Amino acid sequence: MVWRGGERFERCLQSIAQSRHNFKRILLSVTSSEDSPDMKLAHQFASLHPGIEVICTKQELPTMKHQAMWVDYLQATGVMPSDWIFWLAYDDEVRASGIERLIDSEGNWPLEWGTAYLGPWALRHEGPDELFAGPFDAPLESWTSFPLAGPQRLPVMDWLGQQLEQPTYLQMSGAVVPFTCFLSLRNNRPRKAGPMRIEMATALAPPNTVIQEFPEPVTIIYGRSNSDRASYGSAARREDVHLVGWLLRHHGAHPSRWPALVRLGWSAAISIVNVRVKGAKAPEEEWRVRAIVTP
């Protein structure tokens, strides 16, 4: 998904070129006018790499409407609900070395149905008004949403409960999930209003019972710890309201997990009371560095 990418988009495209052989299809979805600089850049890239697909919203759209557009396109062009999608956003990069160490000698990804793969994420610190200038070969921090001393594979409800109790830095970039998860995001009610905490909604798609992170990052993201992209503010908590309906739907598909839902609901209710009635401070998003990795 591309939005006012400019030089950051160009940087992203260079990383895609290095890893394009690891994907069956690559779609560049640009939200802008058809004559925008980013569309010109996307078409130039597609001309150099036959098979790259480019679509355009023709006007700037908010994230969820933009997402619905490319979901419609993929569905109309033969993508099946069981096909796997690697989601990359905005100015982020594909981390080729992470993918190469993950897949087998025949290029197969070790993916298991019923599992949503989220993270970890290699991070370069970059401000909003300046482009990262290097060094590009410097080691990177690897951020995780899992307990540092715990497992890297958890039941959906356990992972979700931990996020509501102590939210951690999350990124959809590099997520690998079946296409049916994105169909759920587009179709299910209540609709996801905005992009914040979209990872939770993706995790609660009907087939998922487990959340797992890869052994090492498959994306490089850009940000800073004090950015609105990384903060768990009131806007994020308002958007989390949609999770009630999604949780009930998920447990309708997996009734054995009802006790976990009750525990989660009770814990969330106590947290809300503490914050809104007793004046406790809402939990701030925690950034957890799991490791240092090479680019």
Secondary structure, DSSP 8 states (H G I E B T S, - for coil): -BSS-HHHHHHHHHHHHHHGGG-S--EEEE-S-TTSHHHHHHHHHHHHSTT-EEEE-SS---HHHHHHHHHHHHHHTT--TTSEEEE--TT-EE-HHHHHHHS-TT------TTEEE---EEEEE--TTS-----TTS-EEEEESS-TTS-SEEEHHHHHHHHHHS-B----TTEEEEHHHHHHHHH-SS---SSTTHHHHHHTSTT--EEE--SS-SEEEEE-TTSTTT---HHHHHHGGGHHHHHHHHHHH-GGGHHHHHHHHHHHHHHHHHHHTS-------B-EEEEEE--
